[in-house]
Amino acid sequence: MYAILRTSGYQYRVEAGNIVRLPKMDAQEGANVEFDEVLQIGGENGTKIGTPVVDGAKVQATVVRHGKEAKIIVYKFKRRKGFEKTRGHRTQYTEVRINQILG
C-alpha cells in the first residue's frame, strides 16, 4: 500500500517502512508525527484519489533525525565588470520513518 502526501509545498510517494527526507520540521527526534494531507492512496484494493485530499486518510510516522544537506554553491558574475560573488547554503531536513498508512 502506498500514499501520496503533501507537506511544506512538496508531494511525496511513501510506503510503510520507508525513510523519507522532508524539509525541516519542528519535532523532536523519536516523536510521532501525523500527516493529514493525503492526496492519494493506492494498493491491492484499488486507488482512492482525493478532491483535493482523501477523507479520513492519515500517514503516521516517527522522526528519525535532523540534519543538513551538502552545501550548494551559488556563483554570480557579470562579464567584463570585475563583479564576482560566491554564496552558498545548506538546506536543513528531517528524516522520518513511515509507520502506518490509514485510509
N, C-alpha and C positions, 0 to 999 in steps of 0.2 A: 504494500500500500504506500502511496506517495501523496504529498500535498505540495501545493504551490502557495507560499505565504508571502505577504508584503510587510516589510519593516524598514523604516528610515528611507522610504522612497525607492527601495530596491525590491526585486522579486527573487525568491529562491525556491528551487525544487528540492524537497527534503524527503527522506525516508527514515523510519525508526532505526536508530543506531548510528546514523551519520553524525560527523562532527563538521560544523559549518562555521565559517568566519563571517561575522556580521559587523557593521560599524559599531563603535564603542557604545556600550550600554551602561546605565547606572545600576549595576547589580554586583553583589559580592561573589567571589569565586565559591562555587558549591551551592549557590542559591538556585531555587527552581523558578523558572520564568514561563509565562504562558503567552502565546501569540493568538490573538483573536481574528486578525485579518487573514483568513484563509480564502484564497481565490478559487482554488480547485482541489478536489480530492479524487484520486483515481486508484483503482485496484482491480481485483478479480471480479467484483460485483458490478463493475461499470465505472462511469465517471460522473461526478457531480460538479457542475460549473455554477459559480455564484453570480449574482447580479447586484452589486459587484462582489459580495462575499457570500460564502456558503453559510446559511443559518445554523447556529449551534455548533459549528466546527471549531476546534481548537487544536493547537500543537503545543505539547508540553515538552520543556527542555531544561537542562541543567547547565549552568555556566561552568566551563572548564577552566578558562584562564583569560587574562587580558594581555595584550602585547602591542608591538608596533611593527608595521611592515618595513620592508627595505626602503632605504632612502631614495626619493625621487628627485633628480636634479632638474632644475628649471634654468635654462640659459637664454638670456636675451642679448641681442646686439643690434646695432644699426650700422650698416655698412658705410664706410668712408667717414664716419663721425668720431671714431675712437670711443664709442659707448659700448661697454660690456657690463653685464650684471649676472651674477650667479646666485641663485637662491635654491632652496630645497625644502622638503618636508617629509615627515614620516607619518603616515596615516595610522591612527590607533584602531584596534579591532578587539572584538570579544569572540572567543571560541565557545560555542555551545554544542552540547550533545543532545540530539533529538531522542527523547524517551518514548513518546507515545503520540499517535495521531488520533484524535477523537472526532468522529464525523457522524 
